[in-house]
């Protein structure tokens, strides 16, 4: 390109709700260039006119994993796990346990099948030039726990989620539509070779309900019915830790409960409910299995107003 200037490296991220409510997709852009200049981001569709949608003013801390991130612990610090990350520039710093629990050191790691697992780290050790070993990991944050079981191999992209990432406007009608994105130095014309192109469709991750927690089931010894229950989670941050109920985040409360065969895949029965509970009658068990089973494989997902079912929680339970 002209004068040896290369296009910037840009990541477009469709993220869950991290700090506020959402009634539209949460899109962000992160950029790296050396030297760094503000990056202009344009959007078009089907050869239409390009529209400037964002200017990335700050250099993001981004790079790639040098080691695999295997499935780790959920809901607690993983004291045995570590990942090595090489970043293009900048630094990664540790934070206290309380600061991490308060939202510090959020990062996004690209999952092989799409989407971003949101992780936090407590400790960051510089082990080589621009390379950090991150420990004290909290995986599956922001409702991304369904991606924890998917290993992220070395080479997976890494973006620190701090004030350097720029918000990109998006609407409900943008979800699922492939847009052409073009980005480059904001002080250069969009037609120049210092710009690069990508195709990206907003997914609306911020609008998906989070997976329910604590799925459990128990059989009534008298009737043979199985009472199934779970705990609702919300994608909408609450105002207070001591609130009796988390905000719903949807116009109505609805769930889809699925009974699976012993193979864990074949659907035997589905039901919708408006409360976090469901009764699997003895008669229905016999109809589905031939006789009441000793164990059940169940999954449950909350149904959202906009995009339908969010990620599911799945568990095999002795009853």
C-alpha positions as CSV (number, residue, x, y, z in Angstrom):
1,X,0.0,0.0,0.0
2,X,1.0,3.6,-0.3
3,X,4.0,4.7,1.7
4,X,4.3,1.2,3.2
5,X,1.2,1.7,5.4
6,X,-0.7,-1.5,6.2
7,X,-4.4,-1.8,7.0
8,X,-5.1,-2.0,10.7
9,X,-6.1,-5.3,12.4
10,X,-9.8,-5.0,13.4
11,X,-12.0,-7.4,15.3
12,X,-15.8,-7.0,15.2
13,X,-17.3,-8.4,18.4
14,X,-21.0,-9.3,19.0
15,X,-21.0,-9.5,22.8
16,X,-23.5,-10.2,25.6
17,X,-24.7,-7.5,28.0
18,X,-21.7,-6.7,30.2
19,X,-22.5,-3.4,31.9
20,X,-26.0,-2.2,30.9
21,X,-29.4,-3.3,29.6
22,X,-29.8,-4.1,26.0
23,X,-32.7,-3.9,23.5
24,X,-30.5,-4.1,20.5
25,X,-27.3,-6.0,19.5
26,X,-24.2,-5.0,21.3
27,X,-21.5,-4.6,18.6
28,X,-18.0,-3.5,19.3
29,X,-14.8,-2.9,17.3
30,X,-11.2,-3.3,18.4
31,X,-8.3,-2.1,16.4
32,X,-4.5,-2.4,16.3
33,X,-2.1,-0.6,14.0
34,X,1.6,0.4,14.3
35,X,1.8,3.4,14.4
36,X,-1.8,3.7,15.6
37,X,-4.1,6.3,14.0
38,X,-7.8,6.5,14.6
39,X,-9.6,3.9,12.5
40,X,-12.7,4.6,10.5
41,X,-15.2,1.8,10.1
42,X,-17.7,1.8,7.2
43,X,-20.6,-0.5,6.5
44,X,-22.5,-1.3,3.4
45,X,-24.8,-4.0,2.1
46,X,-25.1,-5.6,-1.4
47,X,-22.9,-3.1,-3.1
48,X,-24.8,-0.1,-1.6
49,X,-23.2,3.1,-0.4
50,X,-20.8,2.9,2.5
51,X,-21.8,4.6,5.7
52,X,-19.3,5.6,8.4
53,X,-20.6,3.9,11.5
54,X,-17.8,4.3,14.0
55,X,-14.3,5.7,14.5
56,X,-12.0,3.7,16.8
57,X,-10.0,6.3,18.7
58,X,-7.9,4.0,20.9
59,X,-5.5,1.2,20.4
60,X,-7.0,-2.1,21.7
61,X,-5.0,-4.7,23.7
62,X,-5.5,-7.7,21.4
63,X,-3.6,-10.7,20.1
64,X,-3.9,-14.5,20.1
65,X,-3.5,-17.5,22.5
66,X,-0.1,-19.2,22.4
67,X,-1.5,-22.2,24.4
68,X,-4.8,-24.1,24.3
69,X,-7.6,-23.0,26.6
70,X,-9.3,-26.2,27.6
71,X,-12.6,-26.5,29.4
72,X,-12.2,-25.1,32.9
73,X,-14.2,-24.5,36.0
74,X,-17.4,-22.6,36.1
75,X,-18.6,-20.2,38.8
76,X,-15.2,-20.1,40.6
77,X,-11.6,-19.2,40.0
78,X,-9.7,-21.8,38.1
79,X,-6.6,-22.0,40.2
80,X,-5.0,-24.8,38.1
81,X,-5.6,-23.3,34.6
82,X,-3.4,-20.9,32.7
83,X,-3.3,-19.4,29.2
84,X,-0.4,-17.8,27.4
85,X,-1.4,-14.8,25.3
86,X,0.8,-12.8,22.8
87,X,-0.5,-9.3,22.3
88,X,0.4,-6.9,19.5
89,X,1.2,-4.0,21.9
90,X,0.3,-2.7,25.3
91,X,0.3,-4.5,28.6
92,X,-1.9,-6.9,30.6
93,X,-2.0,-6.3,34.3
94,X,-3.3,-8.3,37.2
95,X,-6.1,-7.2,39.5
96,X,-7.3,-8.1,43.0
97,X,-9.8,-10.8,43.5
98,X,-12.4,-8.2,44.6
99,X,-11.7,-6.0,41.5
100,X,-12.2,-9.1,39.2
101,X,-15.4,-9.9,40.9
102,X,-16.4,-6.3,40.3
103,X,-15.8,-6.6,36.6
104,X,-12.1,-6.0,36.1
105,X,-10.0,-7.8,33.5
106,X,-12.7,-8.9,31.1
107,X,-11.5,-10.4,27.8
108,X,-13.1,-12.1,24.9
109,X,-11.6,-15.3,23.3
110,X,-12.9,-16.4,20.0
111,X,-14.6,-19.9,20.0
112,X,-13.9,-22.2,17.0
113,X,-17.6,-22.5,16.1
114,X,-18.3,-18.8,16.4
115,X,-19.0,-16.5,19.3
116,X,-16.7,-15.3,22.0
117,X,-16.2,-16.8,25.5
118,X,-16.0,-14.0,28.0
119,X,-13.2,-14.7,30.6
120,X,-11.7,-12.8,33.4
121,X,-8.2,-13.1,34.8
122,X,-6.7,-12.2,38.2
123,X,-3.0,-12.6,37.5
124,X,-0.9,-11.6,34.5
125,X,2.8,-12.5,34.4
126,X,5.1,-11.2,31.6
127,X,6.9,-14.4,30.4
128,X,8.3,-13.2,27.1
129,X,8.2,-10.1,24.8
130,X,4.5,-9.1,24.6
131,X,3.6,-12.5,26.0
132,X,1.6,-12.9,29.2
133,X,0.6,-15.9,31.3
134,X,-2.9,-15.4,32.6
135,X,-4.0,-17.3,35.7
136,X,-6.8,-17.1,38.2
137,X,-9.3,-17.5,35.4
138,X,-13.0,-17.0,35.5
139,X,-14.5,-18.6,32.4
140,X,-17.9,-18.5,30.9
141,X,-18.8,-15.0,32.1
142,X,-21.6,-12.8,30.6
143,X,-23.7,-15.9,29.9
144,X,-21.1,-17.5,27.7
145,X,-20.7,-20.6,29.8
146,X,-22.1,-22.7,26.9
147,X,-18.8,-22.0,25.1
148,X,-16.6,-23.2,28.0
149,X,-16.8,-26.8,26.9
150,X,-15.4,-25.9,23.5
151,X,-11.6,-25.9,23.6
152,X,-10.0,-22.8,22.2
153,X,-6.8,-23.8,20.5
154,X,-3.5,-21.8,20.3
155,X,-4.1,-19.1,17.7
156,X,-7.6,-18.2,19.0
157,X,-8.1,-14.4,18.9
158,X,-8.0,-12.5,22.2
159,X,-9.4,-9.0,22.9
160,X,-9.2,-7.2,26.2
161,X,-12.6,-5.6,26.9
162,X,-11.8,-2.2,28.2
163,X,-12.5,1.4,27.2
164,X,-10.4,1.0,24.0
165,X,-13.1,-1.0,22.2
166,X,-15.6,1.2,20.3
167,X,-19.3,0.7,20.3
168,X,-20.8,0.1,16.8
169,X,-24.5,1.0,16.3
170,X,-26.8,-1.9,15.4
171,X,-30.5,-2.5,15.4
172,X,-32.8,-5.5,15.6
173,X,-33.3,-5.5,11.9
174,X,-29.5,-6.0,11.4
175,X,-29.4,-9.4,13.1
176,X,-28.4,-12.2,10.8
177,X,-27.7,-9.9,7.8
178,X,-24.3,-10.1,6.2
179,X,-22.8,-6.6,5.9
180,X,-19.7,-5.5,4.2
181,X,-17.4,-3.7,6.5
182,X,-14.4,-1.7,5.4
183,X,-11.9,-0.1,7.8
184,X,-8.7,1.8,7.6
185,X,-6.9,5.0,8.8
186,X,-9.5,7.7,9.4
187,X,-7.2,10.3,7.8
188,X,-7.2,8.4,4.5
189,X,-9.9,8.0,1.8
190,X,-12.0,4.9,2.1
191,X,-11.1,4.0,-1.5
192,X,-7.4,3.6,-0.7
193,X,-5.5,0.4,-0.4
194,X,-4.7,1.1,3.3
195,X,-8.3,-0.1,3.9
196,X,-9.3,-3.7,4.3
197,X,-12.6,-5.5,4.0
198,X,-14.6,-8.2,5.9
199,X,-18.1,-9.6,5.9
200,X,-19.8,-9.9,9.3
201,X,-23.4,-10.5,10.4
202,X,-24.6,-9.3,13.9
203,X,-26.0,-12.2,15.9
204,X,-27.8,-10.4,18.7
205,X,-25.9,-12.2,21.5
206,X,-26.9,-9.5,24.0
207,X,-30.6,-10.3,23.4
208,X,-30.4,-14.0,24.2
209,X,-31.6,-15.1,27.7
210,X,-28.9,-16.7,29.7
211,X,-28.9,-20.4,30.5
212,X,-30.9,-21.4,33.6
213,X,-28.9,-22.7,36.6
214,X,-29.2,-25.5,39.2
215,X,-31.3,-27.8,37.0
216,X,-32.5,-30.6,39.3
217,X,-35.2,-33.3,39.5
218,X,-36.6,-35.7,42.2
219,X,-39.2,-38.4,42.1
220,X,-42.2,-38.5,44.4
221,X,-42.1,-42.0,46.0
222,X,-45.9,-42.1,46.2
223,X,-47.1,-40.9,42.7
224,X,-43.9,-41.6,40.8
225,X,-44.1,-38.1,39.3
226,X,-40.8,-36.3,38.9
227,X,-40.6,-32.7,40.0
228,X,-38.1,-30.7,37.8
229,X,-36.9,-27.3,38.8
230,X,-34.2,-24.7,38.0
231,X,-33.2,-21.2,38.8
232,X,-33.8,-18.3,36.4
233,X,-30.8,-16.1,35.4
234,X,-31.0,-12.7,33.8
235,X,-29.0,-11.0,31.1
236,X,-29.9,-7.7,32.6
237,X,-27.6,-6.5,35.4
238,X,-29.5,-5.7,38.6
239,X,-29.1,-2.5,40.6
240,X,-28.4,-4.2,44.0
241,X,-26.8,-7.3,45.3
242,X,-29.5,-7.7,47.9
243,X,-32.5,-7.6,45.5
244,X,-34.9,-10.4,46.3
245,X,-35.4,-11.1,42.6
246,X,-33.2,-10.4,39.6
247,X,-34.9,-8.3,36.9
248,X,-36.5,-10.6,34.3
249,X,-35.1,-8.9,31.2
250,X,-38.0,-10.2,29.1
251,X,-41.6,-9.2,28.6
252,X,-42.7,-12.6,30.0
253,X,-41.1,-15.5,31.7
254,X,-41.1,-18.7,29.5
255,X,-38.9,-21.8,29.3
256,X,-38.6,-24.8,27.1
257,X,-37.9,-28.1,28.9
258,X,-36.7,-31.1,26.8
259,X,-36.6,-34.7,27.9
260,X,-33.9,-36.7,26.0
261,X,-33.4,-40.4,25.5
262,X,-30.5,-42.3,27.1
263,X,-28.3,-41.3,24.1
264,X,-28.6,-37.7,25.3
265,X,-29.6,-36.5,21.8
266,X,-33.0,-38.0,20.8
267,X,-35.9,-35.7,21.9
268,X,-38.7,-37.7,23.6
269,X,-40.8,-34.8,24.9
270,X,-40.8,-31.0,25.0
271,X,-42.9,-28.7,27.1
272,X,-43.1,-25.0,27.7
273,X,-43.7,-23.5,31.1
274,X,-44.0,-20.0,32.5
275,X,-42.4,-20.9,35.9
276,X,-39.0,-22.5,36.6
277,X,-40.7,-25.8,37.4
278,X,-42.3,-28.7,35.6
279,X,-43.8,-32.0,36.5
280,X,-43.0,-35.1,34.5
281,X,-45.9,-37.4,35.4
282,X,-45.4,-41.2,35.9
283,X,-47.8,-41.8,33.0
284,X,-45.8,-39.6,30.6
285,X,-42.6,-41.3,31.7
286,X,-44.1,-44.7,30.9
287,X,-45.3,-43.4,27.5
288,X,-41.8,-42.1,26.7
289,X,-39.6,-44.9,28.2
290,X,-41.9,-47.9,28.6
291,X,-41.4,-47.6,32.4
292,X,-40.2,-44.9,34.8
293,X,-36.5,-44.5,34.2
294,X,-33.8,-44.5,37.0
295,X,-32.2,-41.4,35.4
296,X,-33.3,-38.6,33.2
297,X,-31.4,-36.4,30.7
298,X,-33.0,-33.0,30.7
299,X,-32.3,-29.7,29.1
300,X,-33.9,-26.3,29.8
301,X,-33.6,-23.0,28.0
302,X,-35.2,-19.6,28.7
303,X,-37.2,-18.2,25.8
304,X,-36.6,-14.6,24.9
305,X,-38.9,-12.0,23.3
306,X,-36.7,-11.3,20.3
307,X,-34.6,-14.3,19.3
308,X,-36.3,-17.2,21.0
309,X,-34.4,-19.7,23.1
310,X,-31.1,-18.8,24.7
311,X,-28.3,-21.3,25.5
312,X,-29.6,-24.5,27.3
313,X,-28.5,-26.1,30.5
314,X,-28.3,-29.9,30.1
315,X,-27.9,-32.5,32.8
316,X,-28.4,-36.2,33.5
317,X,-29.9,-36.7,36.9
318,X,-30.6,-39.9,38.9
319,X,-34.2,-39.8,40.0
